[in-house]
Amino acid sequence: MEKSSKSALVIGGGIAGIQAALDLADMGIHVDMVEKKPSIGGRMAQLDKTFPTNDCSICILAPKLSECYRHPNITLHAYSEVQKVEGTAGNFTVEILKRARYVKESECINCGLCAEKCPMRVEDEFDRELRKRRAIYMYYLQGVPAIMTIDKEKCLWFTKNACRICEKACEKEAIDFDQQDQTITLNNVGSIVVATGYNLIEDFEKEALNIYGYGKFRNVVTALEFERMECASGPQGGHIKRFSDGVTPKKIAFLQCIGSRSDRYKKYCSSICCMYTTKEAMIAYEHDNSLESYVFYIDMRAGGKGFQSFLRRGASDYNIDYIKSKIAQIDIDKDENPIIVYEDYDDGKIKQLKVDLVVLATCIIPPEGIEDMAKLLGIELNDYNFIKTTPFIPVETSKNGIFTCGCVHEPMDIPRSVTEASGAAARAAEVIRGG
Ligand SMILES: Cc1cc2nc3c(=O)[nH]c(=O)nc-3n(C[C@H](O)[C@H](O)[C@H](O)COP(=O)(O)OP(=O)(O)OC[C@H]3O[C@@H](n4cnc5c(N)ncnc54)[C@H](O)[C@@H]3O)c2cc1C
């Protein structure tokens, strides 16, 4: 296809941003993709398997990561953020801040020798702080670009003027402590796609999880932590173990709507939890088929193709008991086994269930910095701080030439994020091609 003189900007390198970038690039439009983390992939990279097929998440994602990285029409700016946007549809000027990694991108071969030698242990954000990484690190095992990054806040050289062990370990001489942040200006940007995804309520309002004992009881975890626990490349090597005693749980309770559909926290439904909870219970059963799972729900929202039969399969083939209920409180016994006190909506009785582990399906919230991003782009947000979209064209923002897709405008699953990404890419291409 004929190459366009105008380019597109995609902000956010999760599955939605990746798909939008690939579609635009395949149309012959040059794309600059800006991702604030050291590698692209977003939340999908953190998942173990994905409903509705329960395929390995990274196996589906990895080919797209490398396609995005290698595509001749895509320039990837990872570890970067957009800091200024001027102009109008068809002709934006964009300023990007590219943060210093203190590692030369052209030299690093991701051999990991530097991290092996680094003496600093730091909470690993990608693994939801369930394990430690080093101050020089790869964001995650299969991350793209596969380049190490020095965490300036934790590195002994930057904090105490000592160490530099990584520099000696690096045979490629890729460490560069003098590297500086860079500002990159993009002219002639025709359209912009915003795909900055989501955070979870525990990232900013941990108190919403207090009544479930999260942070107090070691055997209460969040659903995203549980994804990492199930994952073969995760902190437990794919062998699900309780944090109190390292024992494999035989009874797991999955609690729905944590922080969502709540008058106190977020009024909206997170939309994907009913499905991913059943998936997590199914996968845990595949790890150990003596497992009993209990899903405590308000009502089941499984509005997608094949979703209802997915839940039925959970009950019939994976030993999942769905309990329509309201949770009153969670306590623990002397062995740290969580005890759930709940009202069973079927008979109105107050009951108790002792389990080995509790998994909380926590509310999806707009991504960190969304208000600044909205100001920068001149777009509106809705009542819940997600990007406001046009009712009948959900990829259109309040500003001409700026489109959106994925969870940044409302919680949604991967197939819908991908579909929307293609929609946003088509609209963004229209602006550029003048069609
Ligand atoms: C526990 C759990 C399990 C799930 N399981 C499934 C499942 O089995 N199947 C399914 O279909 N869906 C599942 N989902 C939903 C799935 O995670 C989302 O549908 C998907 O990740 C949405 O992709 P996205 O690109 O919109 O957002 P994200 O994956 O959040 O990606 C957004 C990207 O934008 C980047 N970013 C953020 N802010 C900025 C900024 N200011 N500048 C530049 N970059 C920025 C982020 O770093 C990130 O890389 C699950 C979700 C959870 C919480």
The ligand as an SDF file (V2000), in Angstrom:
LIG
                    3D

 53 58  0  0  0  0  0  0  0  0999 V2000
   -6.8100  -10.7750   36.9860 C   0  0  0  0  0  0  0  0  0  0  0  0
   -7.1800  -10.5150   35.5520 C   0  0  0  0  0  0  0  0  0  0  0  0
   -7.3330  -11.5670   34.6760 C   0  0  0  0  0  0  0  0  0  0  0  0
   -7.7130  -11.3350   33.3450 C   0  0  0  0  0  0  0  0  0  0  0  0
   -7.9000  -12.4070   32.5170 N   0  0  0  0  0  0  0  0  0  0  0  0
   -8.3440  -12.1990   31.2510 C   0  0  0  0  0  0  0  0  0  0  0  0
   -8.6030  -13.3140   30.3890 C   0  0  0  0  0  0  0  0  0  0  0  0
   -8.4080  -14.4670   30.7520 O   0  0  0  0  0  0  0  0  0  0  0  0
   -9.0790  -13.0620   29.1280 N   0  0  0  0  0  0  0  0  0  0  0  0
   -9.3370  -11.7890   28.6800 C   0  0  0  0  0  0  0  0  0  0  0  0
   -9.7920  -11.6320   27.5570 O   0  0  0  0  0  0  0  0  0  0  0  0
   -9.0540  -10.7100   29.4780 N   0  0  0  0  0  0  0  0  0  0  0  0
   -8.5730  -10.8860   30.7440 C   0  0  0  0  0  0  0  0  0  0  0  0
   -8.2840   -9.8050   31.5440 N   0  0  0  0  0  0  0  0  0  0  0  0
   -8.4420   -8.4430   30.9630 C   0  0  0  0  0  0  0  0  0  0  0  0
   -7.2060   -7.9970   30.1750 C   0  0  0  0  0  0  0  0  0  0  0  0
   -6.1480   -7.8100   31.0710 O   0  0  0  0  0  0  0  0  0  0  0  0
   -7.5370   -6.7000   29.4160 C   0  0  0  0  0  0  0  0  0  0  0  0
   -8.6350   -6.9180   28.5620 O   0  0  0  0  0  0  0  0  0  0  0  0
   -6.3780   -6.2140   28.5380 C   0  0  0  0  0  0  0  0  0  0  0  0
   -5.1690   -6.2190   29.2340 O   0  0  0  0  0  0  0  0  0  0  0  0
   -6.6730   -4.7920   28.0380 C   0  0  0  0  0  0  0  0  0  0  0  0
   -5.6030   -4.3420   27.2630 O   0  0  0  0  0  0  0  0  0  0  0  0
   -5.2330   -2.7940   27.1350 P   0  0  0  0  0  0  0  0  0  0  0  0
   -4.1930   -2.7140   26.0730 O   0  0  0  0  0  0  0  0  0  0  0  0
   -6.4640   -1.9980   26.9880 O   0  0  0  0  0  0  0  0  0  0  0  0
   -4.6240   -2.3830   28.5580 O   0  0  0  0  0  0  0  0  0  0  0  0
   -3.2760   -2.8180   29.3100 P   0  0  0  0  0  0  0  0  0  0  0  0
   -3.0540   -4.2650   29.1900 O   0  0  0  0  0  0  0  0  0  0  0  0
   -3.4250   -2.2370   30.6850 O   0  0  0  0  0  0  0  0  0  0  0  0
   -2.1140   -2.0490   28.5450 O   0  0  0  0  0  0  0  0  0  0  0  0
   -1.9650   -0.6490   28.6540 C   0  0  0  0  0  0  0  0  0  0  0  0
   -0.5300   -0.2690   28.3860 C   0  0  0  0  0  0  0  0  0  0  0  0
   -0.4010    1.1530   28.4030 O   0  0  0  0  0  0  0  0  0  0  0  0
    0.7600    1.5240   29.1680 C   0  0  0  0  0  0  0  0  0  0  0  0
    0.5530    2.8660   29.7140 N   0  0  0  0  0  0  0  0  0  0  0  0
   -0.2040    3.2530   30.7720 C   0  0  0  0  0  0  0  0  0  0  0  0
   -0.1390    4.5880   30.9340 N   0  0  0  0  0  0  0  0  0  0  0  0
    0.6990    5.0620   29.9790 C   0  0  0  0  0  0  0  0  0  0  0  0
    1.1600    6.3610   29.6300 C   0  0  0  0  0  0  0  0  0  0  0  0
    0.7950    7.4380   30.3080 N   0  0  0  0  0  0  0  0  0  0  0  0
    2.0280    6.4800   28.5920 N   0  0  0  0  0  0  0  0  0  0  0  0
    2.4210    5.3940   27.9010 C   0  0  0  0  0  0  0  0  0  0  0  0
    2.0160    4.1370   28.1860 N   0  0  0  0  0  0  0  0  0  0  0  0
    1.1490    3.9700   29.1980 C   0  0  0  0  0  0  0  0  0  0  0  0
    0.8330    0.4530   30.2440 C   0  0  0  0  0  0  0  0  0  0  0  0
    2.1270    0.4000   30.8030 O   0  0  0  0  0  0  0  0  0  0  0  0
    0.4480   -0.7940   29.4480 C   0  0  0  0  0  0  0  0  0  0  0  0
    1.5680   -1.3750   28.8330 O   0  0  0  0  0  0  0  0  0  0  0  0
   -7.9120  -10.0040   32.8760 C   0  0  0  0  0  0  0  0  0  0  0  0
   -7.7180   -8.9310   33.7670 C   0  0  0  0  0  0  0  0  0  0  0  0
   -7.3700   -9.1750   35.0950 C   0  0  0  0  0  0  0  0  0  0  0  0
   -7.2230   -8.0250   36.0430 C   0  0  0  0  0  0  0  0  0  0  0  0
  1  2  1  0
  2  3  1  0
  2 52  2  0
  3  4  2  0
  4  5  1  0
  4 50  1  0
  5  6  2  0
  6  7  1  0
  6 13  1  0
  7  8  2  0
  7  9  1  0
  9 10  1  0
 10 11  2  0
 10 12  1  0
 12 13  2  0
 13 14  1  0
 14 15  1  0
 14 50  1  0
 15 16  1  0
 16 17  1  0
 16 18  1  0
 18 19  1  0
 18 20  1  0
 20 21  1  0
 20 22  1  0
 22 23  1  0
 23 24  1  0
 24 25  2  0
 24 26  1  0
 24 27  1  0
 27 28  1  0
 28 29  2  0
 28 30  1  0
 28 31  1  0
 31 32  1  0
 32 33  1  0
 33 34  1  0
 33 48  1  0
 34 35  1  0
 35 36  1  0
 35 46  1  0
 36 37  1  0
 36 45  1  0
 37 38  2  0
 38 39  1  0
 39 40  1  0
 39 45  2  0
 40 41  1  0
 40 42  2  0
 42 43  1  0
 43 44  2  0
 44 45  1  0
 46 47  1  0
 46 48  1  0
 48 49  1  0
 50 51  2  0
 51 52  1  0
 52 53  1  0
M  END
$$$$
